[in-house]
Amino acid sequence: MASVEGECVSDLGKVDFGQVITAMITPFTTANQVAYTVAAQLAEYLVNHGSDAILVCGTTGESPTLTWDEEYTLFRTIKDAVGDRAAVLAGTGSNSTTEAIAATQKAAQLGLDGTLQVVPYYNKPPQAGLYAHFAAIAAACPDLPVMLYNIPGRTGCNLAPETVIKLAQIENIVALKAASGNLDAVTQVRAAVPSNFAIYSGDDSLTLPMLSVGAQGVVSVASHLVGPDLKAMVNAFSQGDVQTAMALHLKLFPLFKGLFCSTNPIPVKAALALQGWSVGGLRPPLCELAPEQQTQLTEVLRSLNLL
């Protein structure tokens, strides 16, 4: 992918990622091209239904099979669609530090509000290499807020709490999306980083437990469908109403699990299609939801009055 030259132009002081960040799917046409108009419509819907911020071109957005040019066009499209009503974060991570820096600089030039940086995948760097990778990206774009993203189940490499704690000392590394399933690691980070360093659950089903150890919200897939309920759950917990938060968690739990009955984003795209959204199919090697899984997902959606 081509490198991008330029300096960062975003304003670090004006960004607030909020409580519910939707990791947005990428709609496609019947010809499997990016459906930018539908993407803009979906982003507006999400902002009107509980999302404080939109993450564009994360894994849920099928970033592995998007070109950089498609991603940059999506960044502009979504930012134009939501304006200042929600923060827009760019998924510009890579397992090449040089490529991640170039893509992140481009996102900042486009006026985005932050970037999600996934742990480099496949090449499995040691912790010293991970620190150097993220520090280099932050230094190359010092006015753009950076959210670290630890998801060892996909990357094959874990970002250790000690490394997160060290990275949190860098001014524009401001948040962590934690999707390791390890609450002890999240607790260790929370105990050692500044109070303004935000931790987000990377798993819908672990949002409530993670709130209890110091997370402030979730980078969500389920918010495509139940954004207001998720926002209400986080708000209830933050206001000390644990019983309401628990009731909402239990209500939504079957959906949380149903949306991961197959590889994300296969189920959520199927769910949106069932609701009437023209999201198209999936780019290979992803494939459509199996018929029995489609039936199960439909039942879950109906049980929550989502169909």
C-alpha positions in Angstrom: 0.0 0.0 0.0 1.3 3.4 -0.9 2.8 5.6 1.8 1.4 9.0 2.6 3.4 12.1 3.4 2.2 15.0 5.5 1.9 16.5 8.9 -0.8 16.0 11.5 -3.4 18.7 11.8 -5.9 17.4 14.4 -6.4 19.1 17.8 -5.8 16.8 20.7 -7.6 19.0 23.2 -11.0 18.8 21.6 -11.6 15.0 21.4 -13.8 13.1 23.8 -14.5 9.5 22.7 -17.4 9.1 25.1 -18.8 5.9 26.5 -20.2 4.0 23.4 -18.0 3.7 20.4 -19.4 1.7 17.5 -16.9 -0.3 15.4 -18.9 0.2 12.2 -19.3 -2.3 9.5 -18.5 -1.4 5.9 -21.5 -1.8 3.6 -20.9 -3.1 0.1 -22.8 -3.0 -3.1 -24.0 -6.1 -4.9 -20.7 -5.9 -6.9 -18.8 -5.9 -3.5 -17.7 -2.3 -3.9 -17.9 0.0 -0.9 -21.4 1.5 -0.6 -20.4 5.0 0.6 -23.9 6.4 0.7 -25.2 3.6 2.8 -22.1 4.0 5.1 -23.0 7.7 5.6 -26.6 6.8 6.4 -25.6 4.1 8.8 -23.2 6.4 10.6 -25.9 9.1 11.0 -28.3 6.4 12.4 -25.7 5.2 14.9 -25.0 8.7 16.2 -28.7 9.2 16.6 -29.0 5.9 18.5 -26.5 6.0 21.3 -23.0 6.1 19.7 -20.7 8.8 21.0 -18.0 7.9 18.5 -17.6 5.9 15.3 -14.6 3.7 14.6 -14.1 3.4 10.8 -12.2 0.6 9.2 -11.6 -1.6 12.3 -11.8 -5.4 12.0 -15.6 -5.1 12.1 -15.3 -2.8 9.0 -13.4 -5.6 7.1 -10.2 -3.5 7.0 -8.0 -6.5 6.0 -9.7 -6.5 2.6 -10.1 -2.8 2.0 -7.6 -0.8 0.1 -6.0 2.3 1.7 -7.8 4.5 -0.9 -11.2 2.9 0.1 -10.4 3.5 3.7 -9.4 7.2 3.2 -12.7 7.7 1.2 -14.6 6.1 4.1 -12.9 8.3 6.6 -14.0 11.4 4.7 -17.5 10.1 4.1 -18.2 9.3 7.7 -16.6 12.5 9.0 -18.7 14.5 6.6 -21.8 12.6 7.6 -21.6 13.0 11.4 -19.7 16.3 11.6 -19.1 17.4 15.2 -21.9 15.3 16.6 -19.6 12.4 17.2 -15.9 11.6 17.2 -14.6 9.6 14.3 -11.7 7.3 14.8 -9.6 5.8 12.0 -8.5 2.2 12.1 -5.0 2.9 10.7 -3.0 0.2 12.4 -0.7 -2.1 10.6 2.0 -4.7 11.3 4.4 -2.4 9.5 5.3 0.6 11.6 6.1 2.7 8.5 2.8 1.9 6.9 0.9 2.7 10.1 2.6 6.0 10.5 1.8 7.0 6.9 -1.9 6.0 7.2 -2.3 7.7 10.5 -0.8 10.9 9.2 -3.3 10.8 6.3 -6.2 10.3 8.7 -5.1 13.3 10.7 -4.9 15.4 7.5 -8.5 14.4 6.8 -9.6 15.9 10.1 -10.4 12.8 12.0 -10.6 12.8 15.8 -8.4 9.9 16.7 -6.9 6.6 15.6 -7.2 3.0 16.7 -3.8 1.2 16.6 -4.0 -2.6 16.7 -1.1 -4.7 18.0 1.0 -5.7 15.0 -0.2 -9.1 13.8 1.6 -12.1 12.4 5.1 -10.9 13.0 4.7 -11.2 16.8 7.2 -8.5 18.0 8.5 -8.6 21.6 7.3 -6.0 24.1 10.2 -3.7 23.3 9.2 -3.8 19.7 5.5 -3.1 20.5 6.5 -0.1 22.6 8.7 1.3 19.9 6.0 0.7 17.3 3.3 2.6 19.2 5.7 5.3 20.4 6.8 6.0 16.8 3.2 6.3 15.6 2.4 8.7 18.4 5.5 10.8 17.8 4.8 11.0 14.1 1.4 12.5 14.8 1.6 14.2 18.2 -1.7 16.1 18.0 -3.8 13.0 17.2 -5.2 10.9 20.1 -4.2 7.3 19.9 -6.2 4.3 21.3 -4.2 1.1 21.7 -6.0 -2.1 20.7 -5.0 -5.4 22.3 -6.7 -8.4 20.8 -4.3 -11.4 21.0 -6.9 -13.8 19.7 -6.6 -12.2 16.3 -3.1 -10.8 16.3 -1.3 -13.7 18.0 0.5 -11.2 20.2 -0.4 -9.8 23.6 0.3 -6.2 24.7 1.4 -6.7 28.3 0.0 -4.4 31.0 3.5 -3.2 31.8 3.9 -2.0 28.2 0.5 -0.3 28.2 1.4 1.5 31.4 4.7 2.7 29.9 2.9 3.9 26.7 0.3 5.7 28.7 3.0 8.2 29.7 3.1 9.4 26.1 0.8 12.5 25.9 -1.3 11.5 22.9 -1.7 7.9 23.7 -5.0 8.3 25.6 -6.9 5.1 25.6 -6.9 1.3 25.4 -9.4 -1.0 23.7 -9.0 -4.2 25.8 -10.1 -7.4 24.0 -8.0 -10.0 25.7 -10.7 -11.1 28.1 -8.2 -10.7 31.0 -9.8 -8.6 33.7 -6.7 -8.9 35.9 -4.7 -7.2 33.1 -7.2 -4.4 32.8 -7.2 -3.9 36.6 -3.4 -3.8 36.6 -3.5 -1.1 33.9 -6.2 0.9 35.6 -4.3 1.0 38.9 -1.2 2.4 37.3 -2.2 4.8 34.6 -3.5 8.4 35.0 -7.3 8.8 35.7 -7.8 10.5 32.3 -6.4 7.4 30.4 -9.5 5.8 29.1 -10.1 2.0 29.0 -12.7 0.5 26.8 -14.0 -3.0 26.7 -13.4 -4.6 23.3 -16.1 -7.3 24.0 -19.8 -6.4 24.4 -20.3 -9.2 26.8 -17.5 -8.0 29.1 -18.6 -4.4 29.2 -20.3 -4.5 32.6 -17.5 -6.5 34.3 -14.9 -4.2 32.8 -16.8 -1.1 34.0 -16.4 -2.6 37.5 -12.6 -2.5 37.3 -12.4 0.9 35.8 -13.3 0.9 32.1 -15.4 3.9 30.9 -17.2 2.3 28.1 -17.1 -0.1 25.1 -16.0 -0.3 21.5 -19.1 -2.1 20.4 -20.5 -4.3 17.7 -23.9 -4.7 19.3 -24.4 -0.9 19.3 -25.4 -1.2 15.6 -28.6 -2.8 17.0 -29.0 -1.7 20.6 -27.1 1.5 21.0 -29.5 3.2 23.4 -29.7 0.2 25.7 -25.9 0.0 25.8 -25.6 3.7 26.6 -28.3 3.3 29.3 -26.3 0.4 30.8 -23.1 2.3 31.0 -24.8 5.4 32.3 -26.7 3.4 35.0 -23.4 1.9 36.2 -21.6 5.2 36.2 -24.5 6.6 38.3 -24.3 3.8 40.8 -27.4 2.0 39.7 -25.9 -1.4 39.5 -29.2 -3.3 39.4 -30.4 -1.5 36.3 -27.0 -2.0 34.6 -27.1 -5.7 35.5 -30.7 -6.0 34.2 -29.7 -4.5 30.9 -26.6 -6.7 30.7 -28.7 -9.8 31.2 -31.3 -8.7 28.7 -28.6 -8.0 26.0 -26.4 -11.0 26.8 -28.0 -13.4 24.2 -27.5 -10.8 21.5 -23.9 -10.3 22.6 -23.2 -14.0 22.2 -25.3 -14.3 19.1 -23.3 -11.6 17.3 -20.2 -13.8 17.7 -21.8 -17.1 16.7 -19.4 -16.8 13.7 -16.5 -14.6 12.8 -17.2 -10.9 13.3 -18.6 -9.1 11.3 -20.5 -11.9 9.6 -23.4 -12.0 12.2 -23.8 -8.3 12.6 -24.0 -7.8 8.8 -26.6 -10.5 8.7 -28.6 -8.9 11.5 -28.5 -5.5 9.8 -29.7 -7.1 6.5 -32.6 -8.7 8.4 -33.5 -5.2 9.6 -33.6 -4.0 6.1 -30.2 -2.3 5.8 -28.5 -2.7 2.3 -25.2 -3.7 3.7 -24.3 -6.2 1.0 -22.2 -9.2 1.5 -18.7 -9.9 2.7 -15.4 -9.8 1.0 -13.6 -13.2 0.8 -12.3 -15.0 2.6 -15.2 -14.1 4.9 -18.5 -15.8 3.9 -22.2 -15.7 4.6 -23.7 -16.9 7.9 -24.6 -20.6 7.9 -28.4 -21.2 7.7 -28.7 -22.7 11.2 -26.8 -19.7 12.6 -29.0 -17.3 10.7 -32.0 -19.0 12.2 -30.6 -18.7 15.7 -29.7 -15.1 15.2 -33.2 -14.3 13.9 -34.7 -15.8 17.0 -32.5 -13.6 19.2 -33.4 -10.5 17.3 -37.1 -11.3 17.6 -36.8 -12.0 21.3 -35.5 -8.4 21.7 -38.1 -6.9 19.3 -35.4 -5.9 16.9 -37.3 -7.4 13.9 
